[in-house]
């Protein structure tokens, strides 16, 4: 964590105007609210070697009530990482293995006819849990992937004519294999946009892989260090992190530069971007920057907070042109160009 620092162009919440400061701010002790998340990170690191950035992004997603898409080849402990988080948080957890023959009813549930009562009864699916692990989500056809849309956005599902609310908090952590892997399907754009982050998991270093070997034979237990109230209190506190208007304009400029790069002296990128990021990306950048500042023990957002979360928020929301693919340009390279060229407040 960085030391608490000041920013010359921003006021802390205590210096903000009465309209900006909220009465609830005084009801929380920052250190008490942060402590369980420090413990959660320590519990995860008992099992997971490396991947510090991925772990931090997962904590940010929890603070923002967001969903995560994790991409990496098989065997990189993506599933283990998510299961460890669920265990340390003490939340109800369900894992769904996505396969080509999976049906929407296998995920959300269905209506079963009861011969004794001569009526239909609702049989709930595994979606009714606090944390869902959608394992290898891109191995299932689009109709099953689309069954997640309502639950991810509205935190509810519709079975027959009934709409059922899901228990809060509700998170979807999905893993997917790279599209180059055999038997994978590309996720629909509407669903991809509902994931707050897309995290890329790479191979471990030699030293990390040696540590993995040393740990795999140790029976390490994970303690429950986070409660429902801890999550809700932290989420409310994150909403109170002060964001200066200049930072808000900076966030909007980043997103708009993916749609109209020529308006930001980035005309060279226009040929590579077919569709830019949605307004949901703007909201995600704003909230994730607040959560990043919270984890850094600051009560205000800086441009570095925005830059720290820009790549995982934008990389899956940019639809690139054939020319970009032909020149082997990916979303991260385009985002990096945008961040380098835009003026930082």
N, C-alpha and C positions, 0 to 999 in steps of 0.2 A: 504494500500500500504506500502511496505517496504521502508525504507530510501535508498537513492542512495548509493551504496557501490562499493568498488573496488574488483578486483579479482587478486591475485598475478600472476596467470598463463595466464592472458589474457590482451590484450591491448585494450583500448577503441578505437572507430573509429578515434578520433583525433590523437592517437598514432600509428595508422596503417600505413602501407606503402602507397605511392601514388597509387599503383596498387589496393590496397584494398579500399582506400577512393574514393568516387564518388563525382563529382562536385555537384550533386543534393542535397547532404547532407546539404549544407549551405543555401538552398533556403527555408527550413522549420523551423518554430519556434516550438520546441517540445511541449511547454506548450499550444500553440494555437491549435495544432493538437490533443493533448490529451484531452483538455477541453470538447469538445462535447461528448466524450466517457464517461467521468465522469458524465456528465449531463444525458446521455442515461441510465447509470446504476441507477442513482437516480430516473429517470422516471419509470423504470421497478419496482424498489422497492416500488413505490407508490401502486402498484397493487399486486405484488407478495411478499408473506411472506416467508422468509428463502430461501433455494436453492441458496446460495451465490456462491457455486462452479459452479453450472449449469449456472448461469448468466455470470460468468467470462468466461466460456468455449464458450458460445454463442458469446461474444464479440471477443474472439480470432478467432472464425470461420469467423466472419465478416471481421476481419483484414486480414485473409488469403484467403478470397474468397472460403471458404469451406462449405460443407454441414453437417448437423447434424441429427443424429438418436436419438430420445429420447424415452426411454422405462420406462413404469410404469403402474400400474393398473389404471383403469378408476377413474376419480374424483380428480386427483392430480394437476390440473391446468396446464397441459402440453400445451394444446391448448391456454389457456389464456396467458401464458407466451410468446408464439410465436406471437400472435396477438398484444400484448402490444409492443413488440420490433418493429414490422412492423409499428405500428402507430407512435411510437416515432421517427422512422427513416424517415417517410414521403415517403416510397417506395410504389409502386403499389403492392397490395397484393391479392392473391387468395387462397381460401381454397377449397381443394378437399377431399370429404369424400370417402374413399376407402371402397367399398363393394364388396361382391362376384360376383355381376352382372355388375360391372363396366367394360367398354371396353376401349382399348387403345385410340380410337377416342374420347372418352369422356374426355381424358386428354390432348392430343396433338392437336386434331382437325381432320378435314376430308375434303374431296372434295365434294361439293354440286353442282348438275347439275342445271344450270339456264336455264329455258325453254325459257326465252325471248332472251337471247344471244346465246343459244344452245352451251354453253361452261361450263366447270367446274370452280367453284370458290372455293377458299380456305376459309374455316371457321375455324378460329383459336380457339384453346381450352384454358382452364385456365392456361396452362403452360406458356403463354405469359404474364408474370408479373415478377417484380423484386424479389419478395419473394413468394414462394409456400409453403403452409402448406399441406403436404400429411398426412391427419389425419387417424390414424389407418391403416397404410400402409400394415400391414400384415394380413388384413382381405380380401384383394383382391387376385385373382389368379396370378400366376407367369407372365403371358403374359402382365398384366397391370403393374406390378412392373417393368418388363423389359423395358416397354415403356419409363421409366425415364432415362435409361442408357445413351442414346445419349445426352440428355439435360444436365445431370449432368456432364458429362465428356467434351463434346465439346461445350456446351452452344448453341446448335442448335437442331432443330428437322427436320425430313424429313416427308413430307406429299405428298403422290403420288410420283412424280418425282422431286419435288421441295424441296430444303434445305433452311430453314429459320433460320436466326440468332435470338437469344433471346436478349432482352434488358439487358444491363449491369448496375449495378451489378445484378447477378442472384444467388439466394440461394434457396436450398431445405431444409426445416426443416420438418422432418417426425417424427410422433409419432407412436409407436407401443405398443401393449399389450404384456405382457409376454406370451410365447408359451403355458403355462399351461392354458391360458384362452380359452374358447370354441370358435370355429370358426376362429382360427388364422392359418396362413400359414407361414412357415419359408421362409425368404427372400433368393433369390439366392445369392451365394457367390460373384458373379461378381458385383452385385448391392451393397451388404453390404460393399465391399471394397472401393466403391466410396464415402462413408460417411467418412468425416474426423474424426468425433467424434461419439462415442456412449455414451450417458449420461444416467445414471440410476437415476430415481427420486423415492425417498422413501416417506414414510408417515411422516407428520409433527410431531414435538414434541407437548406436551400438551400446552405449552405456545404459540407456533406458531399457533396451531389450535384455541386457544382462540382469538388471534389477527386476524385470518381469519374471525371469527364470527363478530368481531368488525368492520372490514373493509367492509364486504360484503354488508352492508346496506348504506354505504357512496358512493355517486356518485362522484368518483374521476376521473378527466380528465387527459389524458396523452398529454403532449405537444410535438410538433415536434421539436427536438433539433439537428437533424443530417441531413445533405444534401448529395447529390450525391458526390459533390466535397470533402466534409469532409471524406467520405469513401475512395475515390480514393487517396487522399493525404496521409491518414494514411497507406493505403496498400503499397504505394510506400516507405514510411518511414520505415515500418517494413522490407521491403526487404533489407534495408541498415544496419540493426542491425548486428554488428560484431559477427561472429562465429569463434572461434579459431579452428585450425585443430584438437586439442585434443578433443574438444567437438564434432566435426564431427565424429571422430573415435569412440567416446563413443556412439553416436547415432547409428552408423553402427553396433557396437558390440551388442547393445541391440536387434536390429532386427535380426541379424544373430544368436544370441543365441536362438531365437525361432525356427530356422530352424535346426541348428546343435548344440544342447546344450552340446554335449560331447566335442566340441572344446573349451568350456569355463568352464570346470570342473563342468558341470551341467548335468552329465549323468543320474541322477535320474529323470530328467524331460522328457527324450526322450520317455519313454513309455506313457506319457500323452499327447504329442503333435502329432497330425496326420499331420497337415500342419501348417507351420509357417507364419509369416507376409510377405507381399509382398513389393517390392521396393516402392510402393505408401505409405506404412507406414513410410519408411525412410524419404521420402520427407515431409510427413505430420509432423513428429517429428521435423524435421529441421525448417520448417516454423512456426509451433506452438510455438516452444521454442523461436523464435525471437519475436513473437507477445506477449508472456508472459513477456519477458524482457521489451518490449515496455510499457506494462501496468504497470510494476513495475518501470517505469521511469529510465530504464538503457539502455545504448547504446551497450551493449554486453551481450552475453548469458552465463549463468552459468549452471553447472550440475543440480542445483535445478530447473531451468526452464524446463529442459528436463524431470526430474522426475515428475514435476507437471502435465504434459500433457500426460505422457506415458500410464496411465491406460485407459483413454477414446479413445486413438488412437489405442491401441493394442487389447483391450478386444474383439472386434467384428471381429478381423482379425485372431485370433487363432482358428483353428479347432481342437477340443480335441478328444482324442480316447475314445473308449467305457470304457476302464479301468479308465480314469479320471472321467467319468460320474458315473461309479460304485462306486468310492471312494469319490464321491461328491466334486470333485475338480472343481473349476471354473477358468476362465481365469485370474481373478484378483489375485487369490492366486499364480498362476504360474508367472505372471508378477512381483508380489511382491518378489518372490523368486529370480527372475533374477536380479532385481534392488538391492537386498541385497547382492548378491554374486559377481556381477561385480564390478571391481575396478573403483572408481570414480576419474576422472582426477582432 
